[in-house]
Amino acid sequence: MDALKSQLDQILDCQPLWRVGVLISVTGILYLATTSTPYPLPASANDKINHLVAFAELTVVARLAWPRINPLRLVPAVLGFGLLIEVIQSQLPHRDFSLADVTADAAGMAIGLLPWPGLRGRAKSRHRSKNRM
């Protein structure tokens, strides 16, 4: 069990991995938000649930990618990304600007900012262990 916990800690502490994850998430969300091609992805029939899940995932991955910063400092970047998507969609013939989508993005971000086990205090504990060495 200790070996599994150690491996999980190594994965959670691998910031370059999570930063690539943020890039992949942003790219995927942007593509899915702007494409006119329907894709057979697992998705909710309610578009707002899709927004909520996407932005919760993006926020959690961003927290893992930059664990030393205050999670609330991610809010402008993540919410700005949601607004950018809506502005882009307003210029596409097959999409519309929606404040309801931005609200769903913000709700997903709020879920991603909750104190998830394994995320909370990771930067502090890692900082303490490096100072002991």
C-alpha positions as CSV (number, residue, x, y, z in Angstrom):
1,M,0.0,0.0,0.0
2,D,2.9,2.4,0.8
3,A,4.4,1.7,-2.7
4,L,1.0,2.6,-4.3
5,K,0.8,5.8,-2.2
6,S,4.3,6.7,-3.2
7,Q,3.6,6.2,-6.9
8,L,0.4,8.3,-6.6
9,D,2.3,11.1,-4.8
10,Q,4.9,11.0,-7.6
11,I,2.2,11.4,-10.3
12,L,0.5,14.2,-8.4
13,D,3.8,16.0,-7.9
14,C,4.7,15.7,-11.6
15,Q,4.0,19.3,-12.6
16,P,5.3,19.1,-16.2
17,L,2.8,16.2,-16.7
18,W,-0.1,18.4,-15.4
19,R,1.0,21.4,-17.4
20,V,0.8,19.3,-20.6
21,G,-2.6,18.2,-19.3
22,V,-3.7,21.8,-19.1
23,L,-2.6,22.4,-22.6
24,I,-4.4,19.3,-23.9
25,S,-7.6,20.3,-21.9
26,V,-7.6,23.8,-23.2
27,T,-7.0,22.6,-26.8
28,G,-9.7,20.0,-26.5
29,I,-12.3,22.3,-24.9
30,L,-11.6,25.0,-27.4
31,Y,-11.9,22.6,-30.3
32,L,-15.2,21.1,-29.1
33,A,-16.6,24.5,-28.3
34,T,-15.9,25.8,-31.8
35,T,-16.4,22.8,-34.2
36,S,-19.5,22.3,-36.2
37,T,-18.8,18.6,-36.4
38,P,-20.8,16.5,-33.9
39,Y,-18.6,13.9,-32.2
40,P,-19.7,10.7,-30.5
41,L,-18.2,11.7,-27.1
42,P,-19.6,10.8,-23.8
43,A,-21.6,13.9,-23.0
44,S,-24.7,15.0,-21.2
45,A,-27.8,15.9,-23.2
46,N,-27.7,19.2,-21.2
47,D,-24.9,21.4,-22.6
48,K,-24.5,23.2,-19.2
49,I,-23.4,19.9,-17.6
50,N,-20.8,19.5,-20.3
51,H,-19.5,23.0,-19.4
52,L,-19.5,22.3,-15.7
53,V,-17.6,19.0,-16.1
54,A,-15.0,20.6,-18.6
55,F,-14.3,23.5,-16.3
56,A,-14.1,21.5,-13.1
57,E,-11.6,19.2,-14.8
58,L,-9.6,22.1,-16.2
59,T,-9.5,23.8,-12.8
60,V,-8.3,20.6,-11.0
61,V,-5.6,20.0,-13.6
62,A,-4.5,23.6,-13.4
63,R,-4.2,23.3,-9.6
64,L,-2.0,20.2,-10.0
65,A,0.1,22.0,-12.6
66,W,0.7,25.0,-10.4
67,P,0.3,23.8,-6.8
68,R,2.3,26.6,-5.2
69,I,0.0,29.4,-6.2
70,N,-3.2,30.3,-4.4
71,P,-6.0,28.4,-6.3
72,L,-8.1,31.6,-6.3
73,R,-5.5,33.1,-8.6
74,L,-6.6,30.7,-11.3
75,V,-10.0,32.2,-11.4
76,P,-9.3,35.1,-13.8
77,A,-7.4,32.8,-16.2
78,V,-10.0,30.0,-16.3
79,L,-13.0,32.3,-16.3
80,G,-11.3,34.4,-19.0
81,F,-10.9,31.3,-21.1
82,G,-14.6,30.6,-20.8
83,L,-15.4,34.1,-21.8
84,L,-13.0,33.9,-24.7
85,I,-14.8,30.8,-25.9
86,E,-18.1,32.6,-25.8
87,V,-16.7,35.6,-27.8
88,I,-15.3,33.2,-30.4
89,Q,-18.6,31.4,-30.6
90,S,-20.4,34.6,-31.1
91,Q,-18.5,35.0,-34.4
92,L,-19.3,31.5,-35.7
93,P,-22.4,30.9,-37.7
94,H,-23.3,27.7,-35.9
95,R,-22.7,28.9,-32.4
96,D,-24.0,31.7,-30.1
97,F,-22.7,33.7,-27.1
98,S,-24.3,32.5,-23.9
99,L,-24.0,33.9,-20.4
100,A,-25.6,30.7,-19.2
101,D,-22.6,28.8,-20.5
102,V,-20.2,31.2,-18.7
103,T,-22.2,30.6,-15.5
104,A,-21.9,26.9,-16.0
105,D,-18.2,27.3,-16.5
106,A,-17.9,29.3,-13.3
107,A,-19.9,26.6,-11.4
108,G,-17.5,24.0,-12.8
109,M,-14.6,26.1,-11.7
110,A,-16.0,26.5,-8.2
111,I,-16.2,22.7,-8.0
112,G,-12.6,22.4,-9.1
113,L,-11.6,24.9,-6.4
114,L,-13.1,22.8,-3.6
115,P,-10.6,21.3,-1.2
116,W,-10.1,17.9,-3.0
117,P,-8.2,15.2,-1.0
118,G,-4.7,15.0,-2.4
119,L,-4.7,18.6,-3.7
120,R,-5.1,20.5,-0.4
121,G,-1.8,21.3,1.2
122,R,0.3,19.6,-1.5
123,A,2.5,22.7,-2.0
124,K,3.0,23.2,1.7
125,S,3.9,19.6,2.4
126,R,6.3,19.5,-0.6
127,H,7.9,22.8,0.4
128,R,8.4,21.4,4.0
129,S,10.0,18.2,2.8
130,K,12.4,20.0,0.4
131,N,13.5,22.3,3.3
132,R,14.4,19.3,5.4
133,M,16.8,17.9,2.8
